[in-house]
Amino acid sequence: MDFKTLLTISDRTSCQQKALFALLNLGIVESLANGLLSAADAVHLFFHADNCLFVRKRMRDKTADEIMSRGVQLPDLFEMLPSDEAQRAFQHELATIRGLCLKLLGKKPLVA
């Protein structure tokens, strides 16, 4: 997925871009939580460097940037921690990312 393409097509407002970003993230988090996607796959598909740079430079939102920072580090949990600790930390990170997405969605009302 390329955020530059997904989030900047047509005439989406900044608020709409953030809402789409948050909703995409919630889908990725749900896929991770259900085991449909591995942490490494999520980084390869979604939390990769190009998307991180897009969020930092174009979206310029601290919450969105934190979501990407947390997402890119998910595979590291399994490399650094014992299996049971890694799984707990992984679930905690997913919950944190979920909360950040909801916060991002609640910042401004969405206009249809």
Helices and strands as residue ranges (DSSP letters): H 3-8, H 14-33, H 39-45, H 49-54, I 55-59, H 62-72, H 74-80, H 83-106
